[in-house]
Amino acid sequence: MVKRAKPKHDGNGGYKRNGASRKTGLNKVILDCGWGDLFDKIAWLALKAGKPVILVNPKHSSQECPACGQVDKTNRDGEKFLCTECGYTAHADTKASRTVANRTGLVFPKKQKSKKQTLPADGGKVTQAQLSIRTG
């Protein structure tokens, strides 16, 4: 989120305008933000609404294959997920959200089988399967 704006060459030995000063300002705001405070506010609002909050490490969720478990940077190419090990394919963001849900013990409901097979919608309902909270 806070990578600097890459310079763009204009072909004459100079650089094009790329909005680097605006990006620098945004980076300062992002780094100044208290992410712990943001989580505390979300947890408070969830508690007030009677909803649980589950912390999940999203590391490699968009690069991990749900079929074979292989983690590789080349598995993800933009919006597509293609496992280089077993050939599993899916929409990368949907697959990553399902991976995060599986790490928490939540599952997406099964869809009705139809003649035409499509990827599930990003807004699929998540239901609680089995939740065990570890302490310590």
Helices and strands as residue ranges (DSSP letters): E 8-9, E 15-16, H 20-32, H 35-49, G 73-75, E 76-77, E 80-82, E 89-91, H 92-104, E 106-107, E 127-128
